[in-house]
């Protein structure tokens, strides 16, 4: 805005380039390593306290996914982005999955017990960003936390959603708190 360069401190995790209708579709996910600082107090030779600190790696924070389409000459035909919130992981792998259904392109990712998706059609985003809860075994289950979750393409318009969930339920379950591995078949229509 003021004639200055905008600093961009994110890294990009690129997917394999997809060739569709003699065009090239490029997908990348922006992330950055996140750290937090731990402080501790020690004492010198004379018994005086002083504080020291060190940084601890907290994981990779994913911020958005970018999708762009280029023709065979390298000209940009269209591009869109999908905002990714609260994805913090130690695994540096693709979070956003893609499904091509005729002229529609579906982008989806799984995080914190939900699946978020958008649909791109004819270079336009159709509708709003949709968010679906991953169902648990009992209706009174309350999700406390989730980790190592993911979404993988299976076949047709089906995906597999998986991960570990810490669940609390004081009504139906025999145990008040439990950790479960879930594995769900998800169909997009």
N, C-alpha and C positions, 0 to 999 in steps of 0.2 A: 504493500500500500504506500509506503514511503520511499520506494525506490531501493529498498534493501533486500538482500537475499533472505529467504525464510529458512531457518535452521530445521533440518529434518534428521532426527536422531534414531529413527527406526530402521530395523533391518527387514529385508524382504525374503520370505521363503517361497520360492517359485515352484509351481506344479509343472508337470510335463506339458509341453505345448500340444494343444488339440487342433487337429485339422478337420474342419467341417465346411462342406460346400466350397472348397478351394479357398477358404479363409482360415486365418490362424487365430486361435483363441488362447490368450495368455491369462493365467490366474496366479496371483501372488497374495500372500498374507503378511501383513506388517506386524512386527513384534519387536520387543526390546527386552534385554535382561533386566530384572528388577532385583534390587538389593535392599536390605534394611541394616541399620546400625545397632550393634549391641554395645552397651556401656558396662564397665565394671570398675570398681574402686580398689586400688592397691595402696600400700603404704611404703614410704621411702625408709631409708636407714634411720631417720630420726622420729619415725612414727607419724609423719604428716600424710594425710590421705591425698591422693590425686586420682583423677578419673582418666581411664584409657578407653579406647573404643576400637572396634574392628567391624568390617562389613561382612554380611552373610548373604550368599546368593539365595534368593527367594523363589526363583523360577523365571520362565519366559512369559511376559505379559503380551497377549495378542490383542491388537486394537482394531484391525479392519481387514477385509478381504477386497482385493481389486480384481476386476475382470475387464479385459479389453479385447477387441476384435480388430485384426489387421487384414488387409487384402494382400495379394501376392507381391505387390510393390512396396509393402511396408507402410502404407497409409492407414492411419487410424480411422476405423469406421464408426465405432462406438465404444464407450466404456462406462462402467458402473462400479459402485462400491457397496459393501455390506459392512455395517458397523458391528464389531464384535465386542461384547462387554464382559468383563469379569472372567476371562479365560486366563488362568495362571497355571502353568504346568512345567514340570521338569523335562518333559519329552518334547523335543523339537521336531514335530511331525505335522503333516497337513491336518488342520482342524475342519476346514470347509470342504464339503463334498459336492460334486456336480452331477446333475442328471440331465441328459438331453432327451426331450420328448417332442418329436417333430420340430416345430419352430420355438418351443418353450425351452428355457434353460432354468433349472432349479438349482439354487445354492442353499445348502443347509449345513448346520453344525449343531452339536450337542454340548450342553454345559449345564451344571447345577440342576439336573432333573428336568430339563426342558430341551426341546428341539426347536430351533429358530430357522426360518426359511424365507426366501424371497423368490419370485418368479420373474424372469426377464422374457419378454416376447416382443419381437420386432423392434429391438433396440430400446424398449421402454420397460420400466418396472411396473408390473401389474399389481395393483392393490397395495396393501401395507405389508410390513414385515409380520409374518405369522409366527406365533409362539405356542407350542403344544407341550403340555406336561406329560412326562413319562409316567405311566400308571404303575402303582405299587400293588402288592398282593392283597392288602386289606384296605377298605375305604377310610379307616381312621389312622392309617400310617402317616406320620409326619417326617419329612425328609430333614435330617439334621445336616448332613454333608454328603458330598459326592467326590470321588476321585477316580483317576484313570478311566474316565469315560471317553467314548468315541462313537463315531458313526461311520459305517462302511457301506459302500454300494454292494448289493447282492445280485439282483437280476431284475429285468423289466423296470417297474417303478418301485421296487422294494429295496429297503435298506435294513441293515442290522444295527441296532443301538445296544451298547454294552457299557459296563462299568461297575464300580462298587458304590454302594450307598449305605450310609449309617442312618437307620430308621428308628423312630421312637413311636410306640403304640401302647397305650395303657388299657385298651379295651379288649381287642380280639386276640392279640399275640400272647403266647405263654411267657415270652421274655419281654421285659419292658423296653430294652434297647437291643438292637441286633444289627449286624453288618451282613449285607446280602450282595451277591454278584447277580446282576440282571443281564438278560440277553433277550431283546425284543425284536420282533419283525415289524417294520414300519412300512406302510404303503402310502405313497403320495399320489393323489388323484387331481 
